[in-house]
């Protein structure tokens, strides 16, 4: 079969990539398991922050079977600080599916990979191309930005049509000879060169870039405004008695399921007739659609007081609580209040 000629855009960014790429451990491997792990971590995390997590997770679970069999609590503990914990849970569900349905060897085609929990079109295309050289173009925010500028695509990237439009364009540009190289190149080009505020004077595409020629770089890509994040208040009591803390695991569906927290104030506190010492509030915490404000207090309960323990809570030593996965909001609360002795004993390892 005759090979189609490589598009000048593709040739340019691939040549740029050879010179400018960052050396990252997941680029040195063809192992689909390691690539998948890196892609899931990087879904909502910057490279510098994700790197140590990638190394720790791969060391703790060197093969997909190890991840499938790990206790969920130890996975969440290793994930602590990365946020978006559904990623970790889906990671484990997907590992279990690989063991169950593919006898432990990672699926090799885009159509199979996309069936794994937590894997969308972008991640499936990345794994299928990087590990198996399948010609599937990756499309993420970086790719939207690069293509919309170079080819003057006016489609609103927040619209439901955007993925289809940009995927067809990217797919028409991906060379059969080196799909992995093209995907790596366009992602890196978007991350390092064609950034939200790029330096076009050093860009190898400026001659052919439609946005640059028309002085429209700042206008593209077009993105309609997001809805405002909802503000919620979550206030905690750090309740201490005999050197232990009153804590619970969040078991309800919603944010932070499976993570641990101090006593969350939801109703009346009549059962706790002791003075409260105000703790420093952690900074406002942003989730994808929520903005969480938090205030917190420390309460020392006398040793001889028989406290009525609220349902779902129990006593735990600071060192055991340290070993549990906790939301970043709580890690911030702890590290901002190390002058409170019991919080000093919970020293978060992964900050
Ligand atoms: S010229 Fe500027 S806007 Fe166009 S591709 Fe290069 S960096 Fe992006």
Boltz pocket constraint, residues with backbone or C-beta under 6 A from the ligand:
constraints:
  - pocket:
      binder: B
      contacts: [[A, 146], [A, 149], [A, 150], [A, 193], [A, 194], [A, 195], [A, 198], [A, 199], [A, 200], [A, 203], [A, 204], [A, 205], [A, 206], [A, 209], [A, 210], [A, 211], [A, 212], [A, 217]]
      max_distance: 6.0
